Amino acid sequence: MAELRAIDDLSRPFPETALGTRWEMVTDGVMGGVSRGQLRPAEVGGRAALRMTGEVSLANNGGFVQMAMDLAPSGLLDAGGWRGIALDVAGNGEGYGVHLRTDAAVRPWQSWRQGFVAGDWGRVFLPFEGFAPHRIEAALDPGRLRRLGIVAIGRAFSADLAVGGVWLWR
């Protein structure tokens, strides 16, 4: 059985996380896109969750909706002793992604990415070594995590994703 440390176990009132930071909704509107989305607390399948819904559009060079949070109130989260990120998720059978950022990612489009499919409620384990660099040359350093995003990206589709918790795991 995996050992878990809460990043967000939904124990605090939305939008606050267990780490004392806040969830926020980000769309491609920050760069001129027209995708739209919403993030709200909900009960999904009898379980408390954060639910991200929206329409991802590729118009105007867009293509994402994202629920995101900083991983430390000030500074960086040291996850160097952990194997990766675990999520409890349910969704509409579509593919989604987790994007991680460290202090080495200085441009908004730089991140390390790993995908998953969300159907019925289940726990997804994403090992740090499975995160691929996106528009950055540096290797992912889990000891210097700054931000985590859960993203519907890259194609036009209806996003509907419930997140029941986010953890570090080993």
Phi, psi and omega per residue, in radians:
M1 nan 2.384 -3.093
A2 -1.310 2.489 2.983
E3 -1.478 2.356 -3.086
L4 -2.108 2.560 2.966
R5 -2.231 2.200 -3.046
A6 -1.174 2.240 2.835
I7 -1.599 -0.831 2.938
D8 -2.636 2.025 3.091
D9 -1.831 0.224 3.121
L10 1.109 0.437 -3.131
S11 -1.440 -0.237 3.141
R12 -1.908 2.735 3.140
P13 -1.094 2.357 3.104
F14 -0.995 2.372 0.200
P15 -1.732 0.225 -3.097
E16 -1.247 2.489 3.112
T17 -1.737 2.939 3.081
A18 -1.090 -0.386 3.117
L19 -1.478 -0.098 -3.117
G20 1.536 0.170 3.045
T21 -1.757 -2.959 -3.066
R22 -2.309 2.453 2.969
W23 -1.275 2.550 3.021
E24 -2.478 2.688 3.068
M25 -1.690 2.268 3.114
V26 -2.247 2.347 3.071
T27 -2.168 3.023 3.111
D28 -1.187 -0.045 3.041
G29 -1.015 -0.420 3.099
V30 -1.125 -0.298 3.128
M31 -2.188 0.345 3.074
G32 1.699 -0.035 3.122
G33 -1.294 3.040 -3.073
V34 -2.135 0.197 3.068
S35 -1.097 2.620 3.124
R36 -2.347 2.599 -3.104
G37 -2.741 2.950 -3.125
Q38 -2.490 2.511 3.069
L39 -2.233 2.211 -3.110
R40 -2.687 2.722 3.006
P41 -1.241 2.557 -3.100
A42 -2.754 2.863 2.941
E43 -1.826 2.171 -3.086
V44 -2.222 2.051 -3.125
G45 1.041 0.620 3.133
G46 1.371 0.209 -3.071
R47 -2.221 2.432 3.064
A48 -1.150 2.412 -3.089
A49 -2.717 2.895 2.849
L50 -1.757 2.257 -3.057
R51 -2.030 2.105 3.072
M52 -1.810 2.120 3.081
T53 -2.215 2.748 3.094
G54 2.883 3.123 3.115
E55 -2.063 2.054 3.091
V56 -1.553 2.181 -3.136
S57 -2.127 2.480 3.085
L58 -1.589 -0.015 -3.134
A59 -1.084 2.603 3.120
N60 1.000 0.619 3.135
N61 1.064 0.517 3.123
G62 -1.642 -2.760 3.057
G63 2.441 0.579 3.037
F64 -2.755 2.656 2.843
V65 -2.269 2.542 -2.974
Q66 -2.608 2.374 2.895
M67 -1.744 2.219 -2.995
A68 -2.417 2.716 3.103
M69 -2.616 2.585 2.939
D70 -1.304 2.620 -3.059
L71 -1.720 -0.036 3.050
A72 -2.645 2.417 -3.128
P73 -0.957 -0.638 3.001
S74 -2.619 2.158 3.133
G75 1.791 -2.472 -2.972
L76 -2.201 2.698 3.041
L77 -1.724 2.198 3.097
D78 -1.592 1.810 3.098
A79 -1.916 0.426 -3.057
G80 -1.070 -0.476 -3.141
G81 -1.599 0.147 -3.073
W82 -1.939 2.764 -3.101
R83 -1.539 -0.454 -3.110
G84 2.997 -2.823 -3.120
I85 -1.877 2.388 3.036
A86 -2.079 2.459 3.135
L87 -2.283 2.429 2.881
D88 -1.677 2.101 -3.028
V89 -2.431 2.678 2.939
A90 -2.470 2.604 -3.110
G91 -2.873 -2.870 -3.038
N92 -1.683 0.398 3.099
G93 1.438 0.095 -3.126
E94 -1.578 2.868 3.043
G95 -1.515 2.416 3.109
Y96 -2.294 3.098 3.135
G97 -2.466 2.744 2.939
V98 -1.922 2.264 3.091
H99 -2.004 2.236 3.081
L100 -1.939 2.549 3.067
R101 -2.263 2.527 3.033
T102 -2.090 -3.095 3.080
D103 -1.221 -0.206 3.067
A104 -1.342 -0.347 3.129
A105 -1.522 1.681 -3.058
V106 -1.677 -0.304 3.091
R107 -1.733 2.561 -3.083
P108 -1.067 -0.441 -3.077
W109 -1.583 -0.038 -3.127
Q110 -1.528 2.375 3.103
S111 -2.950 3.091 2.956
W112 -2.046 2.319 -2.917
R113 -2.240 2.538 3.029
Q114 -2.582 2.413 -3.074
G115 -1.775 2.864 3.056
F116 -2.719 2.821 3.059
V117 -1.933 2.388 -3.121
A118 -2.008 2.016 3.052
G119 -2.075 -2.059 3.049
D120 -1.173 2.816 3.140
W121 -0.896 2.307 3.078
G122 -2.894 2.879 3.093
R123 -1.776 2.246 3.130
V124 -1.890 2.246 3.089
F125 -1.859 2.146 -3.114
L126 -2.061 1.755 -3.118
P127 -1.193 2.521 -3.139
F128 -0.975 -0.634 -3.112
E129 -1.215 -0.206 3.093
G130 -1.536 -0.083 3.125
F131 -1.424 2.187 -3.110
A132 -1.676 2.430 3.096
P133 -1.179 2.471 3.090
H134 -2.191 1.925 3.119
R135 1.016 0.593 3.074
I136 -2.565 2.496 -3.108
E137 -1.554 -0.416 -3.042
A138 -1.238 2.672 3.022
A139 -1.380 2.626 3.088
L140 -1.159 2.230 3.063
D141 -1.943 1.728 -3.118
P142 -1.080 -0.271 3.091
G143 -1.346 -0.054 -3.065
R144 -2.354 0.707 -3.105
L145 -1.283 2.413 -3.130
R146 -2.054 -0.643 -2.995
R147 -2.642 2.574 3.095
L148 -2.262 2.322 3.053
G149 -2.203 2.468 3.013
I150 -1.947 2.094 -2.770
V151 -2.248 2.417 2.867
A152 -1.802 2.049 -2.914
I153 -2.634 2.660 2.842
G154 1.601 -0.184 3.120
R155 -2.688 2.730 3.117
A156 -1.327 2.092 3.088
F157 -2.892 2.930 3.063
S158 -1.572 2.096 3.124
A159 -1.581 2.386 3.038
D160 -2.681 1.701 -3.028
L161 -2.290 2.235 3.047
A162 -1.873 2.332 3.115
V163 -2.061 2.093 -3.123
G164 -1.717 -0.050 3.103
G165 2.896 2.680 3.118
V166 -2.352 2.255 -3.081
W167 -2.388 2.796 2.760
L168 -1.491 2.612 3.129
W169 -2.442 2.667 2.997
R170 -2.624 nan nan
